[in-house]
């Protein structure tokens, strides 16, 4: 059974982003992916503005002498901070994950 992580271009509606993220996490659970590998697997699936954002974020962190993002929870938090609008309700995000 071959299941691939879908690409993400950063131009999606917030609900589409949440759906993408949920799909990624289900794939990780199914394949029992170790945490540091999760970041690398998702990073190679970022396209267009999402890829540009990630390259900029890595350089910004390096210039600020911050550690590399190696843990999935941190990477996911950065993705959510970038691709979920400030006014997007955290409650809606949690509700979505409760029912998915």
C-alpha positions, 0 to 999 in steps of 0.5 A: 500500500503506497500512500503519499503526503499531498502537496500544499501550495499555501493558497488554500482556504483555511478549511482546506489547510486544516483538511490537508494537515489532518490528512498528513497527520493520518498518514503519519499515524498509519505509517508510524513516521518518527517525529524528525522525519515528519518535518522533512517529509512535509517540507518537501511537499510544500510548493509555491508560496508555502515553499517560499515561506518555509525557505524564508522561515529557515533563513530567518531562524538561522539569522536569529540563531534559533535552532532548526525546526526538527519536531513536528509539533513546532513545525505544525505550529509554524504552519498554522501561524502562517496559513490560518488567519488570525481571525480563524477560530481556534475552537473551529480548528479543535472542533474539526479535529474532534470530529475527524 
